[in-house]
């Protein structure tokens, strides 16, 4: 496997820092790990009171903890 094809070093519950895109600069909690991306909960709420969620490509974040 090449470096790009290796499994990501992120686990459910990890905190990531988003480095690119509309959520740049925000920290988020990983709720699911996929082949090319992760699903995260952001630190802000939507109008319905739930935490905002989005999917981030592995190249657009770094793991904080």
C-alpha positions in Angstrom: 0.0 0.0 0.0 1.2 3.5 -0.7 1.1 6.2 2.0 -2.2 7.6 0.6 -3.9 4.2 0.7 -3.1 3.4 4.3 -5.9 3.3 6.9 -6.3 6.7 8.5 -4.9 7.1 12.1 -8.2 8.4 13.5 -10.7 6.7 15.8 -14.3 7.3 16.8 -14.2 9.9 19.6 -11.0 11.6 18.5 -11.0 15.4 18.3 -9.8 16.8 15.0 -8.8 20.3 13.8 -10.3 21.1 10.4 -7.7 22.7 8.1 -9.6 23.4 4.8 -13.1 24.1 3.7 -16.0 26.1 5.1 -15.4 24.7 8.6 -11.7 25.7 8.6 -10.3 26.4 12.1 -13.1 24.4 13.9 -12.5 21.4 16.1 -14.9 18.5 15.8 -15.5 15.0 17.4 -15.2 12.0 15.1 -18.4 9.9 15.0 -17.6 7.6 12.1 -14.5 6.7 10.0 -14.8 5.9 6.3 -12.3 5.0 3.6 -11.7 8.6 2.3 -13.4 10.7 5.0 -14.7 11.0 8.5 -18.1 12.0 9.8 -17.9 14.6 12.7 -20.0 16.5 15.1 -19.1 20.2 15.2 -19.2 22.4 18.3 -22.3 24.3 17.3 -25.9 23.6 17.3 -28.4 23.6 14.5 -31.9 25.3 14.7 -33.4 22.0 15.9 -31.0 21.9 18.9 -28.8 19.0 17.6 -25.1 19.3 17.1 -24.2 20.2 13.5 -22.6 17.3 11.6 -20.6 17.1 8.4 -18.2 14.8 6.5 -14.5 15.8 6.1 -12.0 14.3 3.7 -8.9 12.8 5.4 -6.6 15.4 3.7 -8.6 18.3 5.2 -8.0 17.8 9.0 -5.4 16.8 11.5 -5.9 14.7 14.7 -5.7 16.7 18.0 -6.5 13.9 20.5 
